[in-house]
Amino acid sequence: MSVRLLLLESEARTWLRKGYNTPDRVAVLAAMITEKRGSVAANRLIEEMRRQWQRRADWMQEHSA
């Protein structure tokens, strides 16, 4: 696994922990990231946040039995 991917996963989990998990908050974050790093970076981060959220949901389902 590349370092770049690990950093992206870590950043996505950090934003989720900070409460950027609603459509309104994600839109604010996307605008902030777009302004600083461009739309490609913002889209990549948002997609990774979705993957991490699904991963969390899968883990919680597995461990709720």
C-alpha positions as CSV (number, residue, x, y, z in Angstrom):
1,M,0.0,0.0,0.0
2,S,1.4,3.4,-0.9
3,V,2.1,6.1,1.6
4,R,-0.2,8.5,-0.4
5,L,-3.1,6.1,0.0
6,L,-2.5,5.7,3.7
7,L,-2.4,9.4,4.2
8,L,-5.7,9.8,2.2
9,E,-7.4,7.1,4.4
10,S,-6.1,8.8,7.6
11,E,-7.3,12.2,6.5
12,A,-10.7,10.9,5.6
13,R,-11.1,9.2,9.0
14,T,-10.0,12.4,10.7
15,W,-12.6,14.5,9.0
16,L,-15.3,12.0,9.8
17,R,-14.2,12.0,13.5
18,K,-14.5,15.8,13.4
19,G,-18.1,15.5,12.5
20,Y,-18.0,16.0,8.7
21,N,-20.6,13.3,8.2
22,T,-23.7,15.1,7.1
23,P,-24.4,16.4,3.6
24,D,-24.2,20.1,4.8
25,R,-20.9,19.6,6.6
26,V,-19.4,17.6,3.7
27,A,-20.3,20.4,1.3
28,V,-18.5,22.9,3.6
29,L,-15.5,20.6,3.7
30,A,-15.5,20.1,0.0
31,A,-15.6,23.9,-0.6
32,M,-12.7,24.3,1.9
33,I,-10.6,21.6,0.3
34,T,-11.4,22.8,-3.3
35,E,-10.2,26.3,-2.4
36,K,-7.0,25.0,-0.9
37,R,-6.1,22.0,-3.1
38,G,-8.5,22.0,-6.1
39,S,-11.6,20.1,-7.0
40,V,-9.8,16.8,-7.9
41,A,-8.4,16.6,-4.4
42,A,-11.7,17.4,-2.8
43,N,-13.5,14.8,-4.8
44,R,-10.9,12.2,-4.0
45,L,-11.2,13.0,-0.3
46,I,-15.0,12.8,-0.3
47,E,-14.9,9.5,-2.1
48,E,-12.5,8.1,0.4
49,M,-14.6,9.4,3.3
50,R,-17.5,7.5,1.8
51,R,-15.4,4.3,1.6
52,Q,-14.3,4.8,5.2
53,W,-17.9,5.3,6.3
54,Q,-18.9,2.1,4.6
55,R,-16.0,0.3,6.1
56,R,-17.1,1.5,9.6
57,A,-20.7,0.4,9.0
58,D,-19.5,-3.1,7.8
59,W,-17.2,-3.4,10.9
60,M,-20.0,-2.3,13.2
61,Q,-22.4,-4.9,11.7
62,E,-19.8,-7.7,12.0
63,H,-19.2,-6.9,15.7
64,S,-22.7,-6.2,16.8
65,A,-23.7,-9.9,16.9
